[in-house]
């Protein structure tokens, strides 16, 4: 289960990295370049991963017997809120008939997306640490 969460985190991180590159290219629309065609794919994959991430996190506490469980659940409530806020912003961008580099740059700057990324970095480090400590035992 931690592997599933880490995979979702990697998908969102890959999208963010692609978004940074796309924003720097100065495209007026997603319909004028190869990377423009890819931006929707990256955003859609990220949206799917974000939705799945919010569902997978509470299960990992139970399945992996992470302690103290109440601390994990409290953090997952924060992650869920940040995920929902980020997903709303991504869905709004995807709903546009044209996705410009400027629009993606504004999405990159969203505090909601940045909060989610920070949550995911924290969670990834903790899960990797938990997995590593169990392998040592």
Secondary structure, 3 states (H helix, E strand, C coil): CHHHHHHHHHHHHHHHHHHHHHHHCCCCCCCCCHHHHHHHHHHHHHHHHHHHHHHHHHHHHHHHCCCCHHHHHHHHHHHHHHHHHHHHHHHHHHCCCCCCHHHHHHHHCCHHHHHHHHHHHHHHHHHHHHHHHHHHC
